[in-house]
Amino acid sequence: MPAVNDAIGRWAPGLAALLNYRRGDLGYDLRAGLAVAAVAIPVGIAYAELAGFRPEIGLYSSIFPLVAYAIFGSSRQLVLGPDAATCAVIASAVGPLAAGNADNYAALSAQLALLTGVICVLASFLRLGVLADFLSKPILVGFMNGIAITIIFGQLAKITGIEGTSGHVMAATAALAMRIGEAHPPTLAVALAAFALMLASGRLLPSVPSAVVAMAGCALAVFLLELDLSGVKTLGIVPAGLPGVMAVRLDPSAFAELVPAAGGLALVSFTSMMLTSRSFASRNGYEVDPDKDFAALGVANAVSALTHGFAISGADSRTAMSDATGGRSHATALFAAAAVALVLVFLTAPLRYVPVAALGAVLVMAGISLVDAATLRLIYRADRSEAAICVIATLGVVLLGATQGILVAVVLALLRFVRLTARPRVEVLGRVAGMPGFHALSRHAGAAEPEGIVIFRFNGPLVFFNAGHFRQTLLAAARRGDAHVSVVLDLIPVTEVDVTGLFTLKEVSVLLAARGVRLVGAGRQTEWRHWMEARGFDPAAFVIHPTLRHAVEALQAQDAAAADGADPLPKGD
């Protein structure tokens, strides 16, 4: 039996955990599942509106994807579902292709979700779970701030009841501002009431999701006051029942636009999902597997596409609700999915009275909650260049749209990676009185270099894209004084070397030798010997000592012997 569980766990860690479910967790998971559903229902409807779908589509996307992740995912707390970033990308990528045709919009959205799922599964098989760390914190914060701003401004037409504003969100907002006198008073009143209800319920009923209170209160007002007859738009009739399985129609002519969008969607949704997953796993004392979760996210997206849903991701608010209400296992998501399904089957009739303006208000509050100004301030205090990257990521989304914003985020990540790895920090080391070892002169005012010796540290791999930087900085360090006759290269931080790096090291050694300067290494003797032999270089051509201290003492002994007229000590070890 343990062997069977291990075999299942390799492919479906959630299922393996469910097969060993502890009955003592049932009450906790059931209560947490109902609480998650209470958040998932209004948020699913609101995000469906954001993505351009009917409300039931948002609920469809909140059922079967949860079940898929509960089977294939590794996180006990993570809840999947409609997400602000994914919905913004869907609207940005699919809207222009659908050209206003609702059927085409649904078909292309399903195709996008399926392609996203396939890319995620392929990435898992290629062990690309490391991409969870590809987008840095500043880039993710900037991207999500941009999404938040576009969500907030994108709801102004719904809140004011002004029709006919479309196109880029900022252009539409500017056009709406010029027509603010055309605002529909009953619609605006409903939106303001929704804001008031959310703010009041947050203080008076903190245990009840504020979106539920706002939507229920505004729906009741529409029903009692017949506000729909006054021009207040509502969701209308929401079909009851669960979705069937459909065949996703693939349109090859749309691949050129949808495949890049699906790749970007996979990267952003996986990266943000893993941030959430790792945070709650750390809080609850267990580990998650990025590669398995990449596959789980892919399966969940494919399942969503096959059940009339759209692309989904990890849901911060629903995951936080699961953790806050005591959810202990994957069963929480199953109970949440069952609760949403029951609402779809038996309780869709009241949804017809939910006003669109209230959904807009819910989305505005969701957007405001996504804005992370506090982290931006921390980033600014820590590193202004990283803060600039954060702001550029935000502007990329706001000015170019969510789809192109992903491209901006990826380019920023690549440029940041190149900047850090192509120009690693270099240091010259010396001794500090009262401290063992060797330390950077730049950080210790009292540090002194060994007489006649430069100790040079290159904090990064020595490869093709930083070999020029290595050559330039090492030669500059060797010119620090006429008395320097030897250079010791600290090899401990040099974690990798390629052919270009070895050629560069050889060239620098020849140049220094022509000046009468010796170049030796210290540390990683065995690794460097293997690297050089594997690439056809003679290990004997570059003397490597076991430690910096050993290298300095050996060079000093050679110099002393040479000064006395004796044979110098052997250069090797």
C-alpha positions in Angstrom: 0.0 0.0 0.0 2.8 2.5 0.7 4.2 1.8 -2.7 0.8 2.5 -4.3 0.5 5.8 -2.4 4.0 6.8 -3.5 3.2 6.1 -7.1 0.0 8.1 -6.9 1.8 10.9 -5.0 4.3 11.3 -7.9 1.5 12.2 -10.3 -1.3 13.4 -8.0 -0.1 14.5 -4.6 -3.5 15.9 -3.7 -5.2 12.6 -4.4 -2.6 10.7 -2.4 -3.3 13.0 0.6 -7.1 12.6 0.2 -6.8 8.8 0.2 -5.1 9.1 3.6 -7.6 11.7 4.8 -7.9 12.2 8.6 -11.5 12.3 9.8 -10.5 14.8 12.5 -10.0 17.4 9.8 -13.6 17.0 8.4 -15.2 19.7 10.5 -12.4 22.2 9.8 -12.3 21.6 6.1 -16.1 21.7 5.7 -16.4 25.1 7.6 -13.5 26.5 5.6 -14.9 25.2 2.3 -18.2 27.0 2.9 -16.4 30.2 3.8 -14.3 29.9 0.6 -17.5 29.5 -1.4 -19.0 32.5 0.2 -16.1 34.5 -1.2 -15.8 32.6 -4.5 -19.4 33.2 -5.6 -19.5 37.0 -5.7 -15.8 37.2 -6.8 -16.4 34.7 -9.5 -19.4 36.6 -10.8 -17.5 39.9 -10.6 -14.4 38.6 -12.4 -16.5 37.0 -15.1 -17.9 40.5 -15.7 -14.4 41.9 -15.8 -13.3 39.3 -18.4 -16.4 39.9 -20.5 -18.5 36.7 -19.6 -21.9 36.0 -18.3 -22.0 35.4 -14.5 -22.5 31.7 -14.7 -19.2 31.3 -16.6 -17.4 32.7 -13.5 -19.1 30.1 -11.3 -18.3 27.3 -13.8 -14.6 28.4 -13.5 -14.9 28.1 -9.7 -16.0 24.4 -9.6 -14.1 21.9 -11.6 -10.7 23.7 -11.6 -10.8 23.5 -7.8 -11.4 19.8 -8.0 -8.5 19.3 -10.5 -6.0 21.1 -8.3 -7.2 19.3 -5.2 -6.3 16.1 -7.0 -3.0 17.1 -8.7 -1.7 20.0 -6.6 0.7 19.9 -3.7 -0.6 22.8 -1.5 -3.2 22.0 1.2 -4.5 25.6 1.4 -4.3 26.9 -2.2 -7.6 27.6 -3.9 -7.8 28.2 -7.6 -10.4 30.3 -9.4 -10.9 33.5 -11.5 -8.2 36.0 -10.9 -7.8 39.7 -11.6 -4.7 39.4 -13.6 -5.9 36.4 -15.7 -9.2 38.1 -16.4 -7.5 41.3 -17.5 -5.2 39.4 -19.8 -8.2 37.4 -21.3 -10.1 40.6 -22.1 -7.0 42.2 -23.6 -6.0 39.2 -25.7 -9.4 37.8 -26.8 -11.4 41.0 -27.1 -9.8 42.3 -30.3 -9.9 38.8 -32.0 -13.6 38.2 -31.2 -14.7 41.5 -32.7 -17.8 41.8 -30.6 -19.1 38.3 -31.4 -20.1 36.6 -28.1 -19.8 33.0 -29.5 -16.3 33.7 -30.9 -15.3 35.3 -27.6 -16.3 32.2 -25.7 -14.6 29.9 -28.2 -11.3 31.9 -28.2 -11.3 32.2 -24.4 -11.7 28.4 -24.1 -8.9 28.0 -26.6 -6.7 30.4 -24.6 -7.4 28.4 -21.4 -6.5 25.1 -23.1 -3.3 26.5 -24.6 -2.3 27.9 -21.2 -3.0 24.5 -19.7 -0.9 22.7 -22.3 2.0 25.1 -21.8 1.9 24.6 -18.1 1.9 20.8 -18.3 4.8 20.9 -20.8 6.7 23.2 -18.6 6.2 20.8 -15.7 7.6 17.9 -17.7 10.6 20.1 -18.6 11.1 20.8 -14.9 10.6 24.5 -15.3 9.2 25.0 -11.9 12.2 27.2 -11.3 10.2 29.8 -13.3 8.4 30.5 -10.1 11.4 32.7 -9.2 11.7 34.3 -12.6 9.7 37.4 -11.9 11.2 39.3 -9.1 9.2 40.9 -6.3 9.4 44.4 -7.7 8.3 43.3 -11.1 5.3 41.3 -9.7 4.3 44.2 -7.5 4.5 46.6 -10.4 2.6 44.3 -12.7 -0.2 43.7 -10.1 -0.4 47.5 -9.4 -0.9 48.1 -13.1 -3.6 45.4 -13.2 -5.3 47.1 -10.2 -5.2 50.5 -11.8 -6.8 49.2 -15.1 -9.5 47.3 -13.1 -10.4 50.4 -11.1 -10.6 52.7 -14.1 -12.3 50.0 -16.2 -15.3 49.9 -13.8 -16.1 53.7 -14.0 -18.5 53.2 -16.9 -20.5 50.5 -15.0 -20.6 52.7 -11.9 -21.8 55.8 -13.6 -24.1 54.1 -16.2 -22.4 55.9 -19.1 -22.6 53.8 -22.2 -20.5 53.9 -25.4 -17.0 54.1 -23.8 -14.7 51.4 -25.2 -11.1 50.8 -26.3 -8.0 51.3 -24.2 -8.9 51.8 -20.6 -7.1 55.1 -20.2 -8.6 56.5 -23.4 -12.0 55.3 -22.4 -11.6 56.9 -19.0 -10.6 60.2 -20.6 -13.7 60.0 -22.8 -15.9 59.2 -19.8 -14.5 62.2 -17.9 -15.7 64.4 -20.7 -19.2 62.9 -20.5 -19.5 62.8 -16.7 -22.7 64.9 -16.9 -24.4 62.0 -18.6 -24.1 59.8 -15.5 -27.3 57.8 -14.7 -28.4 58.9 -11.2 -30.0 55.6 -10.1 -27.0 53.6 -11.3 -24.6 55.9 -9.5 -26.7 55.7 -6.4 -26.6 51.8 -6.4 -22.8 51.9 -6.8 -22.4 54.3 -3.9 -24.7 52.1 -1.8 -22.6 49.1 -2.7 -19.4 51.0 -1.6 -21.1 52.0 1.7 -22.3 48.4 2.4 -18.8 47.0 1.8 -17.2 49.6 4.1 -19.8 49.2 6.8 -19.8 45.4 6.7 -16.0 45.3 7.0 -16.4 47.0 10.4 -19.7 45.6 11.6 -19.6 42.1 10.1 -15.9 41.3 9.7 -16.6 37.5 9.4 -19.0 38.0 6.4 -17.4 38.6 3.0 -18.2 42.3 2.2 -18.8 41.5 -1.5 -21.7 39.2 -0.5 -23.3 41.9 1.7 -23.0 44.5 -1.1 -24.4 42.3 -3.8 -27.2 40.9 -1.7 -28.2 44.3 -0.3 -28.2 46.0 -3.8 -30.1 43.0 -5.3 -32.7 43.4 -2.6 -33.0 47.1 -3.3 -33.4 46.4 -7.0 -36.1 43.9 -6.3 -38.1 46.0 -3.8 -37.8 49.3 -5.6 -37.9 47.9 -9.1 -34.8 49.8 -10.0 -34.4 47.7 -13.1 -37.4 49.6 -14.5 -35.6 52.8 -13.9 -32.7 51.8 -16.2 -30.4 50.1 -13.6 -28.8 47.2 -15.4 -28.8 43.8 -13.7 -27.3 40.4 -14.4 -30.5 39.1 -15.7 -31.5 35.5 -15.7 -28.7 33.2 -14.8 -29.1 29.6 -16.1 -29.4 27.0 -13.4 -27.5 23.7 -13.6 -24.0 22.5 -14.0 -22.0 22.8 -17.2 -21.5 19.9 -19.5 -18.2 18.9 -21.1 -17.5 20.5 -24.5 -15.0 20.1 -27.2 -12.8 23.1 -27.5 -12.8 24.4 -31.0 -9.2 25.3 -32.1 -8.8 28.1 -34.6 -5.3 27.9 -36.1 -5.6 31.4 -37.5 -5.7 32.7 -34.0 -2.6 30.8 -32.8 -0.2 33.7 -33.6 -2.0 35.9 -31.1 -3.2 33.3 -28.5 0.0 31.3 -28.1 2.1 34.2 -26.8 -0.8 35.3 -24.6 -1.1 31.8 -23.3 2.7 31.7 -22.6 2.6 35.0 -20.7 -0.6 33.9 -18.9 1.1 30.7 -17.8 4.2 32.5 -16.5 2.3 35.2 -14.6 -0.4 33.0 -13.2 2.2 30.3 -12.1 4.6 32.9 -10.6 1.8 34.6 -8.6 0.2 31.3 -7.6 3.5 30.0 -6.2 4.1 33.2 -4.2 0.7 32.5 -2.5 1.2 28.8 -2.2 4.7 29.1 -0.7 3.6 31.8 1.7 0.8 29.6 3.2 2.9 26.5 3.1 5.6 28.2 5.1 3.0 29.5 7.6 1.6 26.0 8.1 4.9 24.1 8.1 5.0 22.0 4.9 6.6 22.2 1.5 5.1 22.5 -2.0 6.5 21.1 -5.3 6.7 23.8 -8.0 7.0 21.3 -10.9 3.9 19.3 -9.7 2.0 22.6 -9.2 2.9 23.7 -12.7 1.2 20.6 -14.0 -1.7 21.0 -11.6 -2.3 24.5 -12.8 -2.2 23.2 -16.4 -4.7 20.5 -15.8 -7.0 22.9 -13.9 -6.9 25.3 -16.9 -7.6 22.5 -19.4 -10.5 21.3 -17.2 -11.9 24.9 -17.1 -11.7 25.1 -20.9 -13.5 21.8 -21.3 -16.3 22.8 -18.8 -17.3 26.2 -20.4 -14.9 28.1 -18.1 -11.9 30.4 -18.7 -8.3 30.6 -17.6 -7.8 30.6 -13.9 -5.0 31.0 -11.4 -4.3 30.9 -7.6 -6.7 33.0 -5.8 -5.2 35.1 -2.9 -8.5 36.1 -1.2 -10.0 32.6 -1.3 -6.7 31.0 -0.2 -6.5 33.5 2.7 -10.1 32.6 3.7 -9.3 28.9 3.6 -6.4 29.4 6.0 -8.2 31.9 8.2 -11.1 29.6 8.8 -9.0 26.6 9.6 -8.8 24.7 6.3 -6.4 21.8 6.8 -6.3 19.8 3.6 -7.2 19.6 -0.1 -10.7 18.6 0.9 -11.4 22.3 1.6 -11.4 23.0 -2.1 -13.7 20.1 -2.8 -16.2 21.4 -0.2 -16.0 24.9 -1.7 -16.6 23.5 -5.2 -19.6 21.5 -4.0 -21.1 24.6 -2.4 -20.7 26.7 -5.6 -22.3 23.8 -7.5 -25.3 23.7 -5.2 -25.8 27.5 -5.7 -25.7 26.9 -9.5 -28.3 24.2 -9.3 -30.7 25.6 -6.7 -30.1 29.3 -6.0 -29.5 31.2 -9.3 -32.9 32.9 -9.3 -31.9 35.7 -6.9 -28.8 36.5 -9.0 -31.0 38.0 -11.7 -31.5 41.1 -9.5 -27.8 41.8 -8.8 -27.0 45.2 -10.4 -24.0 45.5 -12.7 -23.1 48.7 -10.9 -22.7 46.7 -7.6 -20.3 44.3 -9.5 -18.4 47.4 -10.6 -18.1 48.6 -7.1 -16.9 45.1 -5.9 -14.3 45.1 -8.6 -13.1 48.6 -7.7 -12.7 47.5 -4.1 -10.8 44.4 -5.3 -8.6 46.7 -7.4 -7.9 48.9 -4.5 -6.9 45.9 -2.4 -4.5 44.8 -5.1 -2.6 48.2 -5.0 0.5 47.5 -2.9 1.9 51.0 -2.2 3.5 49.8 1.1 5.7 47.3 -0.6 6.6 49.9 -3.3 7.8 52.2 -0.5 9.9 49.4 1.0 11.4 48.6 -2.4 12.2 52.3 -2.9 14.0 52.6 0.4 15.9 49.4 -0.3 16.9 50.0 -3.9 15.8 52.9 -6.1 16.7 51.1 -9.3 14.4 48.2 -8.3 11.7 50.7 -7.5 12.1 52.2 -11.0 11.7 48.7 -12.5 8.5 48.3 -10.4 7.1 51.6 -11.7 8.0 50.7 -15.3 6.1 47.4 -14.9 3.1 49.3 -13.7 3.2 51.7 -16.6 3.6 48.9 -19.1 0.3 47.4 -18.0 -1.5 50.8 -17.7 -0.3 52.2 -21.0 0.0 49.1 -23.2 -2.6 46.7 -21.7 -2.4 43.5 -19.7 -1.1 41.3 -22.6 1.7 43.6 -23.6 2.3 44.3 -19.9 3.3 40.7 -19.5 5.9 41.2 -22.3 7.2 44.3 -20.5 7.5 42.3 -17.2 9.4 39.5 -19.0 11.7 41.9 -20.7 12.4 43.7 -17.4 13.1 40.3 -15.7 15.6 39.4 -18.5 17.3 42.8 -18.3 17.5 42.6 -14.5 19.0 39.1 -14.8 21.5 40.2 -17.4 22.4 43.3 -15.3 23.0 41.1 -12.2 24.9 38.3 -13.9 26.8 40.2 -16.6 28.2 42.7 -14.1 28.7 40.9 -10.8 30.3 42.7 -8.0 34.1 42.6 -7.8 36.1 43.2 -4.7 39.8 43.5 -3.7 40.4 41.8 -0.3 42.8 42.4 2.6 43.4 41.6 6.2 41.5 43.3 9.0 43.1 43.4 12.5 41.3 41.2 14.9 39.3 39.4 12.2 40.2 36.1 10.7 40.4 35.6 6.9 40.3 38.2 4.2 37.7 41.0 3.7 36.7 43.6 1.1 38.6 46.8 1.3 35.5 48.7 0.3 33.7 47.6 3.4 36.5 47.8 6.0 38.4 51.1 6.2 41.2 49.5 8.2 41.8 46.6 5.9 45.3 46.2 4.5 46.4 44.3 1.4 49.2 41.8 1.8 52.4 43.4 0.5 53.0 42.8 -3.1 49.8 40.8 -3.6 46.3 41.7 -4.9 43.5 39.3 -3.8 40.7 39.7 -6.4 37.1 38.3 -5.9 34.7 37.9 -8.8 31.2 37.3 -7.3 29.6 35.3 -10.1 30.1 32.6 -12.7 32.7 33.3 -15.4 30.9 32.8 -18.6 30.5 34.4 -22.1 28.3 37.3 -21.1 30.5 38.6 -18.3 34.0 37.5 -19.4 34.8 41.0 -20.8 33.8 42.5 -17.4 36.0 40.0 -15.6 39.0 40.8 -17.9 38.6 44.6 -17.5 38.2 44.6 -13.7 40.9 42.1 -13.0 43.5 43.9 -15.2 42.4 47.2 -13.5 42.9 45.6 -10.0 46.4 44.4 -11.0 47.4 48.0 -11.8 46.6 49.2 -8.3 50.2 49.8 -7.4 53.7 49.2 -8.8 54.6 47.0 -5.8 52.1 44.4 -6.7 53.8 41.4 -8.3 51.1 38.8 -7.8 47.4 38.4 -8.1 45.3 35.8 -6.3 41.9 35.0 -7.8 39.4 33.9 -5.2 37.6 31.1 -7.0 35.0 30.2 -4.3 32.3 32.6 -5.7 33.0 31.5 -9.2 30.3 28.8 -9.4 30.6 28.0 -13.1 33.0 28.6 -16.0 32.5 28.0 -19.7 34.9 27.9 -22.7 34.8 31.7 -23.1 35.6 32.1 -19.5 38.6 29.7 -19.7 39.9 31.5 -22.8 39.6 34.8 -21.1 41.4 33.6 -18.0 44.2 32.3 -20.2 44.5 35.6 -22.1 44.5 37.6 -18.8 47.2 35.3 -17.4 49.4 35.8 -20.5 48.9 39.6 -20.3 49.8 39.7 -16.7 52.8 37.5 -17.2 54.1 39.9 -19.8 54.1 42.6 -17.1 55.8 40.3 -14.7 52.7 39.7 -12.6 51.9 36.2 -11.5 48.2 35.0 -11.5 47.1 32.1 -9.2 43.8 30.8 -8.0 42.5 29.8 -4.6 39.7 27.4 -3.8 37.6 24.9 -5.8 40.8 23.0 -6.9 39.0 19.8 -7.9 36.1 21.5 -9.7 38.4 23.7 -11.7 40.6 20.8 -12.6 37.6 18.9 -13.9 36.2 22.0 -15.8 39.6 22.6 -17.5 40.1 18.9 -18.4 36.5 18.6 -19.7 37.1 21.6 -22.0 40.5 20.6 -23.3 42.6 23.0 -21.2 45.8 22.0 -19.3 45.1 22.2 -15.6 48.8 22.6 -14.9 48.8 25.9 -16.8 46.9 27.6 -13.9 48.1 27.1 -10.4 45.3 26.7 -7.8 45.9 26.7 -4.1 43.3 25.2 -1.6 42.7 28.5 0.3 43.4 32.2 0.1 45.6 32.0 3.1 47.6 29.1 1.6 48.0 31.1 -1.7 49.2 34.3 0.1 51.7 32.4 2.2 53.0 30.4 -0.7 53.5 33.6 -2.8 55.2 35.4 0.1 57.5 32.4 0.6 58.4 32.5 -3.1 59.1 36.2 -2.9 61.2 35.8 0.2 63.2 33.0 -1.4 63.7 35.0 -4.5 65.0 38.0 -2.5 67.5 35.7 -0.7 68.7 34.3 -4.0 67.4 30.8 -3.2 65.3 28.7 -5.4 61.6 29.7 -5.0 59.2 27.3 -3.5 57.2 25.2 -6.0 54.2 27.0 -7.3 51.8 24.1 -7.1 50.5 22.2 -4.1 
